[in-house]
Amino acid sequence: MLENKNKTIPVWCPLSDEALEMIEELSSAGNSADRIADVLKVNKRLFLHDFKTAGTPIFDSYQKGLILNQTSVNRITLENAKKGNLTAIQQINKIWEAQNLENIKNEIFNTE
């Protein structure tokens, strides 16, 4: 079990640090949780339960992989925008607008 600020989160599929790093790497490359469970050769039902539960190591590792991959893509888009690429400028502006909207939603609805 993991202790969260407000509640205890049960972990159904405990994994090693190496396995969690593999989840980050595989998720960043676009692999589904189902396929990652197959690669790790773990109980799929337990793995998917943790994958769907915010705050578990599997959920956090998967999300971290997605975020790191998106960050890498966004950096390249930003560099291309700085060079004057009109498509990249439009893309980075959409990214910034979406992030701004997400920040506003978090400010309004997540008042911890």
C-alpha atoms as an extended CHARMM CRD file, in Angstrom:
* protein
*
       112  EXT
         1         1  MET       CA              0.0000000000        0.0000000000        0.0000000000  PROA      1               0.0000000000
         2         2  LEU       CA              1.0930000000        3.5460000000       -0.7190000000  PROA      2               0.0000000000
         3         3  GLU       CA              0.2910000000        6.4710000000        1.5030000000  PROA      3               0.0000000000
         4         4  ASN       CA             -1.2250000000        9.4560000000       -0.2550000000  PROA      4               0.0000000000
         5         5  LYS       CA             -2.0780000000       12.7810000000        1.3550000000  PROA      5               0.0000000000
         6         6  ASN       CA             -5.7020000000       11.8480000000        1.7290000000  PROA      6               0.0000000000
         7         7  LYS       CA             -5.9230000000        8.0760000000        1.3480000000  PROA      7               0.0000000000
         8         8  THR       CA             -4.0830000000        4.7890000000        1.1080000000  PROA      8               0.0000000000
         9         9  ILE       CA             -3.7260000000        3.3900000000       -2.4110000000  PROA      9               0.0000000000
        10        10  PRO       CA             -3.5130000000       -0.3980000000       -2.6650000000  PROA      10              0.0000000000
        11        11  VAL       CA             -0.8920000000       -1.7470000000       -5.0720000000  PROA      11              0.0000000000
        12        12  TRP       CA             -2.0070000000       -4.9840000000       -6.6970000000  PROA      12              0.0000000000
        13        13  CYS       CA              1.0210000000       -5.5110000000       -8.9350000000  PROA      13              0.0000000000
        14        14  PRO       CA              4.2450000000       -4.5090000000       -7.1820000000  PROA      14              0.0000000000
        15        15  LEU       CA              7.2020000000       -4.1520000000       -9.5760000000  PROA      15              0.0000000000
        16        16  SER       CA             10.9190000000       -3.5160000000       -9.3450000000  PROA      16              0.0000000000
        17        17  ASP       CA             12.4260000000       -0.1130000000      -10.1490000000  PROA      17              0.0000000000
        18        18  GLU       CA             13.8100000000       -1.6340000000      -13.3620000000  PROA      18              0.0000000000
        19        19  ALA       CA             10.3400000000       -2.7500000000      -14.4480000000  PROA      19              0.0000000000
        20        20  LEU       CA              8.9150000000        0.6980000000      -13.6940000000  PROA      20              0.0000000000
        21        21  GLU       CA             11.6500000000        2.2880000000      -15.8190000000  PROA      21              0.0000000000
        22        22  MET       CA             10.7530000000       -0.1200000000      -18.6270000000  PROA      22              0.0000000000
        23        23  ILE       CA              7.1090000000        0.9820000000      -18.3430000000  PROA      23              0.0000000000
        24        24  GLU       CA              8.2370000000        4.6120000000      -18.8180000000  PROA      24              0.0000000000
        25        25  GLU       CA             10.2970000000        3.7000000000      -21.8520000000  PROA      25              0.0000000000
        26        26  LEU       CA              7.6330000000        1.5230000000      -23.4470000000  PROA      26              0.0000000000
        27        27  SER       CA              4.8080000000        3.9980000000      -22.8380000000  PROA      27              0.0000000000
        28        28  SER       CA              6.8790000000        6.8320000000      -24.3050000000  PROA      28              0.0000000000
        29        29  ALA       CA              7.1920000000        4.7720000000      -27.4760000000  PROA      29              0.0000000000
        30        30  GLY       CA              3.4020000000        4.4540000000      -27.7250000000  PROA      30              0.0000000000
        31        31  ASN       CA              2.8580000000        0.9600000000      -26.3560000000  PROA      31              0.0000000000
        32        32  SER       CA             -0.4350000000        0.1290000000      -24.6730000000  PROA      32              0.0000000000
        33        33  ALA       CA             -0.6420000000       -0.9980000000      -21.0670000000  PROA      33              0.0000000000
        34        34  ASP       CA             -1.8470000000       -4.3840000000      -22.2950000000  PROA      34              0.0000000000
        35        35  ARG       CA              1.2820000000       -4.8710000000      -24.4260000000  PROA      35              0.0000000000
        36        36  ILE       CA              3.5610000000       -3.6590000000      -21.6240000000  PROA      36              0.0000000000
        37        37  ALA       CA              2.0650000000       -6.2500000000      -19.2650000000  PROA      37              0.0000000000
        38        38  ASP       CA              2.8490000000       -8.9010000000      -21.8740000000  PROA      38              0.0000000000
        39        39  VAL       CA              6.4480000000       -7.7140000000      -22.2080000000  PROA      39              0.0000000000
        40        40  LEU       CA              6.9420000000       -7.7110000000      -18.4450000000  PROA      40              0.0000000000
        41        41  LYS       CA              5.2730000000      -11.1340000000      -18.1730000000  PROA      41              0.0000000000
        42        42  VAL       CA              3.1500000000      -10.0900000000      -15.2030000000  PROA      42              0.0000000000
        43        43  ASN       CA             -0.4230000000      -10.8950000000      -14.2560000000  PROA      43              0.0000000000
        44        44  LYS       CA             -2.3000000000       -8.7370000000      -16.7710000000  PROA      44              0.0000000000
        45        45  ARG       CA             -5.4260000000       -8.2960000000      -14.6510000000  PROA      45              0.0000000000
        46        46  LEU       CA             -3.4360000000       -7.0020000000      -11.6730000000  PROA      46              0.0000000000
        47        47  PHE       CA             -1.2050000000       -4.8540000000      -13.8830000000  PROA      47              0.0000000000
        48        48  LEU       CA             -4.1870000000       -3.2340000000      -15.6150000000  PROA      48              0.0000000000
        49        49  HSD       CA             -5.8690000000       -2.6220000000      -12.2770000000  PROA      49              0.0000000000
        50        50  ASP       CA             -2.8380000000       -0.6150000000      -11.1100000000  PROA      50              0.0000000000
        51        51  PHE       CA             -2.5450000000        1.0380000000      -14.5230000000  PROA      51              0.0000000000
        52        52  LYS       CA             -6.0810000000        2.4040000000      -14.1030000000  PROA      52              0.0000000000
        53        53  THR       CA             -5.5030000000        3.5580000000      -10.5050000000  PROA      53              0.0000000000
        54        54  ALA       CA             -4.0310000000        7.0440000000      -10.1490000000  PROA      54              0.0000000000
        55        55  GLY       CA             -1.1580000000        7.1820000000       -7.7110000000  PROA      55              0.0000000000
        56        56  THR       CA              0.1230000000        3.6300000000       -8.1820000000  PROA      56              0.0000000000
        57        57  PRO       CA              3.7020000000        3.1610000000       -9.4060000000  PROA      57              0.0000000000
        58        58  ILE       CA              2.4660000000        1.6240000000      -12.6720000000  PROA      58              0.0000000000
        59        59  PHE       CA              0.0750000000        4.5130000000      -13.3570000000  PROA      59              0.0000000000
        60        60  ASP       CA              2.7390000000        7.0880000000      -12.4880000000  PROA      60              0.0000000000
        61        61  SER       CA              5.4440000000        5.4100000000      -14.5910000000  PROA      61              0.0000000000
        62        62  TYR       CA              3.1490000000        5.1130000000      -17.6000000000  PROA      62              0.0000000000
        63        63  GLN       CA              2.0940000000        8.7610000000      -17.3380000000  PROA      63              0.0000000000
        64        64  LYS       CA              5.7020000000        9.8880000000      -16.8810000000  PROA      64              0.0000000000
        65        65  GLY       CA              6.6910000000        8.0960000000      -20.0840000000  PROA      65              0.0000000000
        66        66  LEU       CA              3.8810000000        9.8140000000      -21.9870000000  PROA      66              0.0000000000
        67        67  ILE       CA              4.8140000000       13.2260000000      -20.6000000000  PROA      67              0.0000000000
        68        68  LEU       CA              8.5240000000       12.8210000000      -21.3500000000  PROA      68              0.0000000000
        69        69  ASN       CA              7.7660000000       11.7660000000      -24.9190000000  PROA      69              0.0000000000
        70        70  GLN       CA              5.3730000000       14.6610000000      -25.4660000000  PROA      70              0.0000000000
        71        71  THR       CA              7.9320000000       17.0560000000      -23.9870000000  PROA      71              0.0000000000
        72        72  SER       CA             10.5330000000       15.8370000000      -26.4540000000  PROA      72              0.0000000000
        73        73  VAL       CA              8.1520000000       16.3910000000      -29.3640000000  PROA      73              0.0000000000
        74        74  ASN       CA              7.1330000000       19.8210000000      -28.0350000000  PROA      74              0.0000000000
        75        75  ARG       CA             10.7820000000       20.8990000000      -27.7750000000  PROA      75              0.0000000000
        76        76  ILE       CA             11.3660000000       20.0380000000      -31.4250000000  PROA      76              0.0000000000
        77        77  THR       CA              8.1680000000       21.8590000000      -32.4040000000  PROA      77              0.0000000000
        78        78  LEU       CA              9.2640000000       24.9240000000      -30.4270000000  PROA      78              0.0000000000
        79        79  GLU       CA             12.7130000000       24.9260000000      -32.0520000000  PROA      79              0.0000000000
        80        80  ASN       CA             11.0950000000       24.7320000000      -35.4930000000  PROA      80              0.0000000000
        81        81  ALA       CA              8.7190000000       27.5510000000      -34.5550000000  PROA      81              0.0000000000
        82        82  LYS       CA             11.6590000000       29.7160000000      -33.4670000000  PROA      82              0.0000000000
        83        83  LYS       CA             13.1870000000       29.1210000000      -36.9010000000  PROA      83              0.0000000000
        84        84  GLY       CA             10.0530000000       30.5340000000      -38.5070000000  PROA      84              0.0000000000
        85        85  ASN       CA              8.2970000000       27.3340000000      -39.5660000000  PROA      85              0.0000000000
        86        86  LEU       CA              4.6550000000       28.4600000000      -39.8630000000  PROA      86              0.0000000000
        87        87  THR       CA              3.1920000000       25.0090000000      -39.2070000000  PROA      87              0.0000000000
        88        88  ALA       CA              5.3200000000       24.6420000000      -36.0690000000  PROA      88              0.0000000000
        89        89  ILE       CA              4.2490000000       28.1230000000      -34.9200000000  PROA      89              0.0000000000
        90        90  GLN       CA              0.6040000000       27.0940000000      -35.2580000000  PROA      90              0.0000000000
        91        91  GLN       CA              1.2610000000       23.8020000000      -33.4670000000  PROA      91              0.0000000000
        92        92  ILE       CA              3.1210000000       25.3850000000      -30.5530000000  PROA      92              0.0000000000
        93        93  ASN       CA              0.4130000000       28.0270000000      -30.1700000000  PROA      93              0.0000000000
        94        94  LYS       CA             -2.1970000000       25.2380000000      -29.9220000000  PROA      94              0.0000000000
        95        95  ILE       CA             -0.0410000000       23.4570000000      -27.3440000000  PROA      95              0.0000000000
        96        96  TRP       CA              0.2330000000       26.6360000000      -25.2700000000  PROA      96              0.0000000000
        97        97  GLU       CA             -3.5150000000       27.3170000000      -25.5380000000  PROA      97              0.0000000000
        98        98  ALA       CA             -4.3230000000       23.7640000000      -24.4200000000  PROA      98              0.0000000000
        99        99  GLN       CA             -1.8960000000       24.0210000000      -21.5030000000  PROA      99              0.0000000000
       100       100  ASN       CA             -3.3240000000       27.3660000000      -20.4600000000  PROA      100             0.0000000000
       101       101  LEU       CA             -6.8440000000       25.9110000000      -20.5430000000  PROA      101             0.0000000000
       102       102  GLU       CA             -5.6940000000       22.9170000000      -18.4930000000  PROA      102             0.0000000000
       103       103  ASN       CA             -4.0980000000       25.2330000000      -15.9210000000  PROA      103             0.0000000000
       104       104  ILE       CA             -7.3010000000       27.2640000000      -15.6450000000  PROA      104             0.0000000000
       105       105  LYS       CA             -9.3970000000       24.0920000000      -15.2010000000  PROA      105             0.0000000000
       106       106  ASN       CA             -7.0200000000       22.8670000000      -12.4890000000  PROA      106             0.0000000000
       107       107  GLU       CA             -7.1720000000       26.2310000000      -10.7540000000  PROA      107             0.0000000000
       108       108  ILE       CA            -10.9700000000       26.1560000000      -10.7280000000  PROA      108             0.0000000000
       109       109  PHE       CA            -11.6720000000       22.5000000000       -9.9760000000  PROA      109             0.0000000000
       110       110  ASN       CA             -8.6420000000       21.3030000000       -7.9950000000  PROA      110             0.0000000000
       111       111  THR       CA             -8.7510000000       23.4250000000       -4.8990000000  PROA      111             0.0000000000
       112       112  GLU       CA             -6.7520000000       21.3520000000       -2.4280000000  PROA      112             0.0000000000
